[in-house]
Amino acid sequence: MTPTTPQHASMIQFPTLENQLVIGGIPISRLAQRVGSTPFYAYDRSLMTERVAELRQHMPPELKIHYAMKANPMPAVVQHMASLVDGFDLASAGEMQVALDTTMPAAQISMAGPGKRPAELLQAVAAGITLHVESFHELKTIARLSEQTGIQARVAIRINPAFELKSSGMKMGGGPKQFGIDEELVPEALKLIKTLNLDFQGFHIYSGSQNLKAEAIIDAQQKSIALAISLSDSCPCPIKKLNIGGGYGIPYFPGESPLDTQAIGEALAKPMAEFKLTNPKAELIIELGRFLVGEAGIYVCEIIDKKISRGQTYLIVNGGLHHHLAASGNFGQVIRKNYPVAIGTKMHGKDVETVSIVGPLCTPLDILADRMQLPTAEIGDLVIVYQSGAYGYTASPSKFLSQPDAVEVLV
Ligand SMILES: *Cc1c(COP(=O)(O)O)cnc(C)c1O
């Protein structure tokens, strides 16, 4: 007997109809017909709308919520998010083009990331978006571009804080990092900005990602605000914007529970009020990617073969790690765990069996589910991978093994 992974707590964001998963009001096999081919990603716009509304209920009313586009840069998704959030945070000029096609004003768009190329910086300066400066060299390059073009660039300093975001899936602050300017060097960067003709906006402090512990996030947010207050007096002008990052996670694996955003919102009220005292005109911003869109999306592929190898049953599907690296366990996981998976065309199947779901690539890494108990499925049934609305398609090596592309739809 091979060990069996317990089935995941059912994902309740999607209803079912006659044994089928329903997304955006459409049963999954009908959606597959509409799309015309498998595999595909489907994102549910109403779930994104609900998620932002619920978050706003929990957060202080004046807090600005930005969408970190790299989580899901599909143009239709970004268009939809433009109607829900207060701003966008970008990580490239490519993302900038998608963002500027929406109704979001440039003044509410910012770009972060180490190694922004001069050409990219120029595009951002011309667009009038805020650049989150990650090094002294970058700061000088932006100043030179400003001078050459006669456009005063909007800049904020991204700070690599001395603290870390505890229990985070991915730490992006504290200790030596390629991100931001070290906290202890920020006064020097502010001095330099005073000598340059730049429109200083404020600070950006992003310390990590995929965190499910409210206390850890509360702690990092309080420290971020305290740090900004302590730097206020050294700034060339009053702070206009303070972006304190996010890191709000979503549950993927057994035993994980949803983040308590109510606790985070309540805890934010006091430091936010203190910040307002010292910086009355400043906006306080959080930037979230995965939390806003991750649970709204599924990846759908089709079973094209079923076989038994030495007692273990394999469902072989037409999608895999080339479309969904994260579900294969190769995007930041140390020990591989199964993403929540279902048979979308047998949602209430009474017979169950233990199966491994694998993709068509010639590598043992191409696995979507390792020995999971699922309703008995056959060739032609559709496999659903939940929690796929963020870091799915664009975070995957889609060229690997020259397989066909996946389609993406917003429903
Ligand atoms: C990746 C990233 C985000 C979004 O992270 P999520 O975990 O998707 O919320 C936000 N800000 C910055 C600077 C990032 O690099």
The ligand as an ORCA input file, in Angstrom:
! r2SCAN-3c Opt
* xyz 0 1
  C       5.384     40.169     -5.351
  C       5.172     41.452     -4.698
  C       3.918     41.764     -4.173
  C       2.748     40.823     -4.188
  O       2.931     39.733     -3.345
  P       1.687     38.804     -2.994
  O       2.245     37.716     -2.156
  O       1.145     38.305     -4.290
  O       0.690     39.641     -2.282
  C       3.752     43.011     -3.611
  N       4.774     43.894     -3.578
  C       5.996     43.622     -4.062
  C       7.065     44.651     -3.988
  C       6.248     42.395     -4.638
  O       7.459     42.125     -5.119
*
